[in-house]
Amino acid sequence: MSKYDYDMIIIGGGAAGLTVAAGAAQLGAKTALIEKEKLGGLMNS
C-alpha cells in the first residue's frame, strides 16, 4: 500500500485550483493541493 492515498491531486493554488480543491473536498474526495508559491494566484508584492 502506498504512503499517500488521494482521489485527486491539484497542481497550482491559483483561483481555479483552490475552487476545484474546495469543490472536490465538499464532495468527499481526498484531495491534495500542490503549490510552489503563496496560495491564491498572482499578486503584486
All heavy atoms as a GROMACS GRO file, in nm:
protein
  312
    1MET      N    1   0.085  -0.119   0.000
    1MET     CA    2   0.000   0.000   0.000
    1MET      C    3   0.088   0.124   0.000
    1MET      O    4   0.190   0.130   0.068
    1MET     CB    5  -0.092  -0.002   0.120
    1MET     CG    6  -0.186   0.115   0.127
    1MET     SD    7  -0.310   0.091   0.252
    1MET     CE    8  -0.447   0.158   0.167
    2SER      N    9   0.046   0.224  -0.074
    2SER     CA   10   0.125   0.347  -0.083
    2SER      C   11   0.112   0.430   0.045
    2SER      O   12   0.017   0.415   0.121
    2SER     CB   13   0.081   0.430  -0.203
    2SER     OG   14  -0.050   0.476  -0.184
    3LYS      N   15   0.209   0.518   0.064
    3LYS     CA   16   0.210   0.604   0.182
    3LYS      C   17   0.102   0.711   0.174
    3LYS      O   18   0.049   0.755   0.275
    3LYS     CB   19   0.348   0.667   0.195
    3LYS     CG   20   0.368   0.747   0.320
    3LYS     CD   21   0.511   0.795   0.331
    3LYS     CE   22   0.532   0.877   0.455
    3LYS     NZ   23   0.670   0.922   0.469
    4TYR      N   24   0.070   0.754   0.052
    4TYR     CA   25  -0.030   0.858   0.030
    4TYR      C   26  -0.146   0.800  -0.050
    4TYR      O   27  -0.126   0.721  -0.141
    4TYR     CB   28   0.031   0.976  -0.046
    4TYR     CG   29   0.150   1.036   0.026
    4TYR    CD1   30   0.279   1.009  -0.016
    4TYR    CD2   31   0.131   1.118   0.136
    4TYR    CE1   32   0.388   1.063   0.050
    4TYR    CE2   33   0.239   1.172   0.203
    4TYR     CZ   34   0.367   1.145   0.160
    4TYR     OH   35   0.474   1.198   0.227
    5ASP      N   36  -0.266   0.842  -0.017
    5ASP     CA   37  -0.385   0.792  -0.085
    5ASP      C   38  -0.480   0.909  -0.112
    5ASP      O   39  -0.544   0.959  -0.020
    5ASP     CB   40  -0.454   0.686   0.000
    5ASP     CG   41  -0.573   0.624  -0.068
    5ASP    OD1   42  -0.579   0.625  -0.192
    5ASP    OD2   43  -0.661   0.573   0.003
    6TYR      N   44  -0.483   0.955  -0.237
    6TYR     CA   45  -0.568   1.068  -0.275
    6TYR      C   46  -0.656   1.030  -0.392
    6TYR      O   47  -0.617   0.950  -0.477
    6TYR     CB   48  -0.483   1.190  -0.317
    6TYR     CG   49  -0.395   1.243  -0.207
    6TYR    CD1   50  -0.258   1.221  -0.207
    6TYR    CD2   51  -0.451   1.315  -0.103
    6TYR    CE1   52  -0.178   1.270  -0.105
    6TYR    CE2   53  -0.370   1.365   0.000
    6TYR     CZ   54  -0.235   1.342  -0.003
    6TYR     OH   55  -0.157   1.390   0.098
    7ASP      N   56  -0.775   1.087  -0.397
    7ASP     CA   57  -0.861   1.071  -0.513
    7ASP      C   58  -0.824   1.172  -0.621
    7ASP      O   59  -0.842   1.146  -0.739
    7ASP     CB   60  -1.008   1.093  -0.473
    7ASP     CG   61  -1.056   0.989  -0.374
    7ASP    OD1   62  -1.026   0.869  -0.394
    7ASP    OD2   63  -1.120   1.026  -0.275
    8MET      N   64  -0.773   1.288  -0.580
    8MET     CA   65  -0.741   1.395  -0.675
    8MET      C   66  -0.622   1.474  -0.623
    8MET      O   67  -0.614   1.504  -0.505
    8MET     CB   68  -0.861   1.488  -0.690
    8MET     CG   69  -0.841   1.601  -0.787
    8MET     SD   70  -0.986   1.708  -0.799
    8MET     CE   71  -1.105   1.595  -0.869
    9ILE      N   72  -0.529   1.505  -0.715
    9ILE     CA   73  -0.418   1.593  -0.683
    9ILE      C   74  -0.426   1.713  -0.776
    9ILE      O   75  -0.433   1.696  -0.898
    9ILE     CB   76  -0.283   1.521  -0.700
    9ILE    CG1   77  -0.275   1.402  -0.603
    9ILE    CG2   78  -0.168   1.617  -0.676
    9ILE    CD1   79  -0.153   1.315  -0.622
   10ILE      N   80  -0.428   1.832  -0.718
   10ILE     CA   81  -0.439   1.955  -0.795
   10ILE      C   82  -0.304   2.025  -0.792
   10ILE      O   83  -0.248   2.046  -0.685
   10ILE     CB   84  -0.548   2.047  -0.738
   10ILE    CG1   85  -0.685   1.977  -0.747
   10ILE    CG2   86  -0.554   2.179  -0.812
   10ILE    CD1   87  -0.754   1.961  -0.619
   11ILE      N   88  -0.253   2.059  -0.909
   11ILE     CA   89  -0.126   2.130  -0.918
   11ILE      C   90  -0.156   2.276  -0.951
   11ILE      O   91  -0.213   2.306  -1.055
   11ILE     CB   92  -0.035   2.068  -1.026
   11ILE    CG1   93  -0.007   1.922  -0.989
   11ILE    CG2   94   0.093   2.147  -1.041
   11ILE    CD1   95   0.068   1.844  -1.094
   12GLY      N   96  -0.122   2.363  -0.859
   12GLY     CA   97  -0.146   2.506  -0.877
   12GLY      C   98  -0.254   2.555  -0.783
   12GLY      O   99  -0.366   2.506  -0.786
   13GLY      N  100  -0.219   2.650  -0.697
   13GLY     CA  101  -0.313   2.702  -0.598
   13GLY      C  102  -0.368   2.837  -0.634
   13GLY      O  103  -0.398   2.916  -0.544
   14GLY      N  104  -0.384   2.864  -0.763
   14GLY     CA  105  -0.449   2.988  -0.806
   14GLY      C  106  -0.598   2.979  -0.784
   14GLY      O  107  -0.648   2.888  -0.717
   15ALA      N  108  -0.671   3.072  -0.841
   15ALA     CA  109  -0.816   3.077  -0.822
   15ALA      C  110  -0.884   2.946  -0.866
   15ALA      O  111  -0.969   2.893  -0.795
   15ALA     CB  112  -0.874   3.195  -0.898
   16ALA      N  113  -0.847   2.894  -0.981
   16ALA     CA  114  -0.909   2.771  -1.031
   16ALA      C  115  -0.872   2.651  -0.945
   16ALA      O  116  -0.957   2.568  -0.913
   16ALA     CB  117  -0.869   2.747  -1.176
   17GLY      N  118  -0.745   2.641  -0.907
   17GLY     CA  119  -0.701   2.529  -0.825
   17GLY      C  120  -0.769   2.525  -0.690
   17GLY      O  121  -0.811   2.420  -0.643
   18LEU      N  122  -0.782   2.641  -0.627
   18LEU     CA  123  -0.850   2.648  -0.497
   18LEU      C  124  -0.998   2.612  -0.509
   18LEU      O  125  -1.054   2.545  -0.423
   18LEU     CB  126  -0.834   2.787  -0.436
   18LEU     CG  127  -0.694   2.824  -0.390
   18LEU    CD1  128  -0.689   2.970  -0.347
   18LEU    CD2  129  -0.649   2.734  -0.277
   19THR      N  130  -1.061   2.658  -0.617
   19THR     CA  131  -1.202   2.628  -0.639
   19THR      C  132  -1.224   2.478  -0.660
   19THR      O  133  -1.315   2.419  -0.600
   19THR     CB  134  -1.254   2.706  -0.761
   19THR    OG1  135  -1.237   2.845  -0.737
   19THR    CG2  136  -1.402   2.678  -0.786
   20VAL      N  137  -1.140   2.418  -0.742
   20VAL     CA  138  -1.152   2.274  -0.768
   20VAL      C  139  -1.126   2.194  -0.640
   20VAL      O  140  -1.200   2.100  -0.608
   20VAL     CB  141  -1.056   2.230  -0.880
   20VAL    CG1  142  -1.049   2.079  -0.891
   20VAL    CG2  143  -1.098   2.291  -1.012
   21ALA      N  144  -1.023   2.232  -0.564
   21ALA     CA  145  -0.991   2.160  -0.440
   21ALA      C  146  -1.105   2.170  -0.339
   21ALA      O  147  -1.142   2.070  -0.277
   21ALA     CB  148  -0.862   2.216  -0.380
   22ALA      N  149  -1.162   2.288  -0.324
   22ALA     CA  150  -1.273   2.305  -0.230
   22ALA      C  151  -1.396   2.226  -0.273
   22ALA      O  152  -1.460   2.160  -0.190
   22ALA     CB  153  -1.307   2.453  -0.217
   23GLY      N  154  -1.428   2.231  -0.401
   23GLY     CA  155  -1.544   2.157  -0.451
   23GLY      C  156  -1.526   2.007  -0.436
   23GLY      O  157  -1.618   1.936  -0.395
   24ALA      N  158  -1.408   1.956  -0.469
   24ALA     CA  159  -1.382   1.813  -0.458
   24ALA      C  160  -1.388   1.768  -0.312
   24ALA      O  161  -1.443   1.663  -0.280
   24ALA     CB  162  -1.247   1.779  -0.519
   25ALA      N  163  -1.332   1.848  -0.222
   25ALA     CA  164  -1.334   1.813  -0.081
   25ALA      C  165  -1.477   1.812  -0.026
   25ALA      O  166  -1.512   1.726   0.054
   25ALA     CB  167  -1.248   1.911  -0.002
   26GLN      N  168  -1.561   1.905  -0.071
   26GLN     CA  169  -1.701   1.908  -0.027
   26GLN      C  170  -1.777   1.785  -0.074
   26GLN      O  171  -1.871   1.742  -0.009
   26GLN     CB  172  -1.770   2.035  -0.076
   26GLN     CG  173  -1.728   2.158  -0.001
   26GLN     CD  174  -1.801   2.283  -0.050
   26GLN    OE1  175  -1.864   2.283  -0.155
   26GLN    NE2  176  -1.790   2.390   0.027
   27LEU      N  177  -1.733   1.729  -0.187
   27LEU     CA  178  -1.798   1.607  -0.238
   27LEU      C  179  -1.739   1.481  -0.175
   27LEU      O  180  -1.781   1.371  -0.208
   27LEU     CB  181  -1.783   1.600  -0.390
   27LEU     CG  182  -1.858   1.709  -0.467
   27LEU    CD1  183  -1.823   1.703  -0.615
   27LEU    CD2  184  -2.010   1.692  -0.447
   28GLY      N  185  -1.642   1.498  -0.085
   28GLY     CA  186  -1.587   1.384  -0.013
   28GLY      C  187  -1.461   1.325  -0.073
   28GLY      O  188  -1.414   1.222  -0.026
   29ALA      N  189  -1.406   1.388  -0.176
   29ALA     CA  190  -1.284   1.336  -0.237
   29ALA      C  191  -1.164   1.372  -0.149
   29ALA      O  192  -1.157   1.480  -0.092
   29ALA     CB  193  -1.265   1.395  -0.376
   30LYS      N  194  -1.071   1.279  -0.138
   30LYS     CA  195  -0.945   1.306  -0.068
   30LYS      C  196  -0.857   1.384  -0.164
   30LYS      O  197  -0.818   1.333  -0.268
   30LYS     CB  198  -0.876   1.176  -0.029
   30LYS     CG  199  -0.954   1.095   0.072
   30LYS     CD  200  -0.881   0.966   0.102
   30LYS     CE  201  -0.964   0.875   0.188
   30LYS     NZ  202  -0.899   0.745   0.206
   31THR      N  203  -0.830   1.509  -0.130
   31THR     CA  204  -0.760   1.598  -0.223
   31THR      C  205  -0.625   1.642  -0.168
   31THR      O  206  -0.608   1.657  -0.047
   31THR     CB  207  -0.843   1.723  -0.254
   31THR    OG1  208  -0.867   1.792  -0.133
   31THR    CG2  209  -0.975   1.687  -0.318
   32ALA      N  210  -0.532   1.664  -0.258
   32ALA     CA  211  -0.402   1.724  -0.226
   32ALA      C  212  -0.384   1.842  -0.320
   32ALA      O  213  -0.413   1.833  -0.439
   32ALA     CB  214  -0.290   1.623  -0.246
   33LEU      N  215  -0.338   1.952  -0.264
   33LEU     CA  216  -0.314   2.073  -0.343
   33LEU      C  217  -0.165   2.104  -0.336
   33LEU      O  218  -0.109   2.120  -0.228
   33LEU     CB  219  -0.396   2.190  -0.287
   33LEU     CG  220  -0.380   2.324  -0.355
   33LEU    CD1  221  -0.430   2.317  -0.500
   33LEU    CD2  222  -0.456   2.431  -0.280
   34ILE      N  223  -0.101   2.112  -0.452
   34ILE     CA  224   0.043   2.137  -0.460
   34ILE      C  225   0.064   2.276  -0.518
   34ILE      O  226   0.014   2.308  -0.625
   34ILE     CB  227   0.112   2.032  -0.550
   34ILE    CG1  228   0.090   1.892  -0.490
   34ILE    CG2  229   0.260   2.063  -0.565
   34ILE    CD1  230   0.134   1.780  -0.580
   35GLU      N  231   0.139   2.358  -0.445
   35GLU     CA  232   0.166   2.495  -0.488
   35GLU      C  233   0.308   2.534  -0.448
   35GLU      O  234   0.351   2.506  -0.336
   35GLU     CB  235   0.066   2.592  -0.425
   35GLU     CG  236   0.091   2.738  -0.452
   35GLU     CD  237   0.098   2.774  -0.598
   35GLU    OE1  238   0.012   2.731  -0.676
   35GLU    OE2  239   0.192   2.843  -0.637
   36LYS      N  240   0.379   2.596  -0.538
   36LYS     CA  241   0.518   2.637  -0.513
   36LYS      C  242   0.525   2.767  -0.433
   36LYS      O  243   0.608   2.783  -0.346
   36LYS     CB  244   0.590   2.655  -0.646
   36LYS     CG  245   0.734   2.696  -0.635
   36LYS     CD  246   0.797   2.709  -0.772
   36LYS     CE  247   0.939   2.759  -0.763
   36LYS     NZ  248   0.997   2.781  -0.894
   37GLU      N  249   0.438   2.860  -0.463
   37GLU     CA  250   0.439   2.993  -0.401
   37GLU      C  251   0.321   3.008  -0.305
   37GLU      O  252   0.259   2.911  -0.268
   37GLU     CB  253   0.434   3.101  -0.510
   37GLU     CG  254   0.548   3.095  -0.610
   37GLU     CD  255   0.684   3.133  -0.551
   37GLU    OE1  256   0.687   3.214  -0.456
   37GLU    OE2  257   0.784   3.081  -0.601
   38LYS      N  258   0.287   3.132  -0.273
   38LYS     CA  259   0.172   3.159  -0.188
   38LYS      C  260   0.044   3.116  -0.260
   38LYS      O  261   0.034   3.125  -0.381
   38LYS     CB  262   0.164   3.308  -0.155
   38LYS     CG  263   0.277   3.357  -0.070
   38LYS     CD  264   0.262   3.506  -0.042
   38LYS     CE  265   0.377   3.558   0.037
   38LYS     NZ  266   0.367   3.703   0.060
   39LEU      N  267  -0.056   3.075  -0.184
   39LEU     CA  268  -0.184   3.035  -0.242
   39LEU      C  269  -0.263   3.157  -0.285
   39LEU      O  270  -0.250   3.266  -0.230
   39LEU     CB  271  -0.266   2.955  -0.141
   39LEU     CG  272  -0.211   2.817  -0.104
   39LEU    CD1  273  -0.298   2.754   0.004
   39LEU    CD2  274  -0.205   2.727  -0.225
   40GLY      N  275  -0.346   3.140  -0.387
   40GLY     CA  276  -0.439   3.244  -0.427
   40GLY      C  277  -0.412   3.311  -0.558
   40GLY      O  278  -0.475   3.408  -0.591
   41GLY      N  279  -0.320   3.261  -0.636
   41GLY     CA  280  -0.296   3.318  -0.768
   41GLY      C  281  -0.193   3.430  -0.767
   41GLY      O  282  -0.123   3.451  -0.669
   42LEU      N  283  -0.186   3.502  -0.876
   42LEU     CA  284  -0.086   3.606  -0.892
   42LEU      C  285  -0.123   3.730  -0.813
   42LEU      O  286  -0.235   3.779  -0.820
   42LEU     CB  287  -0.071   3.643  -1.040
   42LEU     CG  288  -0.024   3.531  -1.131
   42LEU    CD1  289  -0.027   3.579  -1.276
   42LEU    CD2  290   0.116   3.487  -1.093
   43MET      N  291  -0.029   3.781  -0.738
   43MET     CA  292  -0.050   3.903  -0.662
   43MET      C  293   0.078   3.985  -0.666
   43MET      O  294   0.187   3.930  -0.664
   43MET     CB  295  -0.085   3.873  -0.516
   43MET     CG  296  -0.209   3.792  -0.498
   43MET     SD  297  -0.243   3.772  -0.323
   43MET     CE  298  -0.413   3.814  -0.320
   44ASN      N  299   0.065   4.113  -0.672
   44ASN     CA  300   0.182   4.201  -0.668
   44ASN      C  301   0.228   4.216  -0.524
   44ASN      O  302   0.149   4.248  -0.437
   44ASN     CB  303   0.149   4.338  -0.728
   44ASN     CG  304   0.119   4.329  -0.875
   44ASN    OD1  305   0.173   4.242  -0.943
   44ASN    ND2  306   0.035   4.417  -0.924
   45SER      N  307   0.356   4.196  -0.500
   45SER     CA  308   0.409   4.208  -0.363
   45SER      C  309   0.474   4.342  -0.344
   45SER      O  310   0.545   4.391  -0.423
   45SER     CB  311   0.512   4.100  -0.337
   45SER     OG  312   0.460   3.974  -0.364
   0.00000   0.00000   0.00000
